[in-house]
Amino acid sequence: MSAGLDRKRKAAALEMLASSTSEPQEQLYGITQLCDEFGLSPRAIRFYEDKGLIEPRRVNGARVYTQRDRARLKLILRAKEIGSSLDEIKQYLDLYGNHGEGRSKQLQFTLERTDQMIAELEQKRAHIEATLAELRVINEAVRQQIAAAQEK
């Protein structure tokens, strides 16, 4: 099937799903929309789906993402930027529950994890600063030896 027909089919599926509900219409997204918005490939989004981090609906074989999926994807990417593992991200997302009943657990998890990450980074920074100081001492000693050798 050509890419153009596939996109048209997905767009039609999105429209059909949106118009078939009697409840207020929820914002729905196709995989291409999310890829464009977040700068991801379809493969990356399917990877997060395979890991159970997002759970799109299926309409006529097309993936249809809800506002919840979009919000979760945004959290996934933010958490990855600060160094969280996929297991940590899944644990955090699973705490939320179906209707936000686990929000306080999420906040506590975030507090504990960020405290831990801050402590680790401060320790790394101290190590880097000590290493830089040592390298500066070595560098200056070598410069002095070179200058002394050139004077001879």
N, C-alpha and C positions, 0 to 999 in steps of 0.2 A: 504494500500500500504506500502511496507517495506521502511525503511529509505534509503537503498541502491538504490532502484529503484527511489525513490523520488529525491535523489541527482543526479542520472544520468539524469533524466528528466529535472531537473533544469539546469544542465550543457549543455545538448543538446539545451535547449531553449536559453541559453546565446550565444552559438555558432551560432545558427540560426539567432538570432537578429543581432549579430555582422556582419555576412556575408551577411545579406539581405539589408544593407544600402549601397548606392553608395557614401555617404560622407566619409571623413576620419573616420576610426574606433575610436569610443569613448570607453574608458575603462569602462567595465561593471563588476559588482560584484554581486555575489549571497549572500543570507543572511548568509550562513555559513562562507563565507570569511570575511564579516564585523564583525560577532560575534567573530571569531578568532582574527582578527586584534585589535579590541577594548575591548576584554574581556567581551562581553555582551552576554546575552541569546537572542534567537530569540524572546522571549516574550517582552524583553525590546525594541528591534528594532520595533516590531509591535506596541508597546505602543506609541513610537514616531511618527509612521505612523498614528495611530489613532488620535493623537493630532494635526496632520497636519504639523508637523515639517519636515518630509521628505515625498517624494511622489514617490515611486518606480513605475516603469512600470510593467505591467503584460504581460508575454509571456507564453501562454499555462497554465495559472493559477499560474505560478511561479513568485515570486517577483524578479525583476531585478533592481539593483541600479546603478545609474550613478556616475560619478566623482563628480557631484554637490551634490548628496545625501550623498556621503562619506564625502565631505568637510563640509556639514551641520551637519552631525553626529559628526564629530570631534569638531565643534564649540559648539554643544549642550553639549557634555561631558565636555569641558573646562569651559563653562559658569556655568554648575552645580557645578563643583569643587570650584568655587569662590562664590557660594551661590546664583546664579540667579534662579529665579522661572521659571517654564515652560512658564508662561504668558510673562515674560520679554524676554525669549529666543525666543518665537514665534514672539513677536513684533520686536525684533532685526532682525530676519531672514526675516520677511516680508518686512522690509525696503529696503532690497537689490534689490527687483524687479526681473524681469525675466532675465535681461541682465546686472545687476550691476548698473543700473541708479540711484539707491538710496544709493550708497556707501558713499557719503558725509553725508547723513542722519544717516547712521549706525555709522560713526565715531563720529558725534555729540552726538548721543545716548550713545555711549560707553564712551565718555568723561564725560558726565553728570552723568551717572550711576556709573562710577568708582570714580568720585569726591565724590559722595554721600556715596558710600561704604567705602572709605578711612576715611571720617569724622566719620561715624558710628563706624568703628573699632578703630579709635583713641580714641573716647569717651569711648568705652568698655575697651580699654587698660588702660585708666586713672582710670576708676572705679576699675578694677582689681588691679592695683598698689596701690590704696588707701585702698582697702580691705586687700591686702597682708600686708601693713604697719600696719593696725589695728590688724590683726591677730598676727603679730610678737610682738607687744606691749603686747597683751593679753598673748601670749605664754611665753614671758620673765617674766611677772608678776607672772604667775602660777609657773614657774620654781623657782622663788625667794621664793614664798610661800612654795613650797615643800621643798626647801633647808632649810628654816627657821624652818619648822616643824620637820625636821629630826635632826636638831641641838639640839632640846629640849630634 
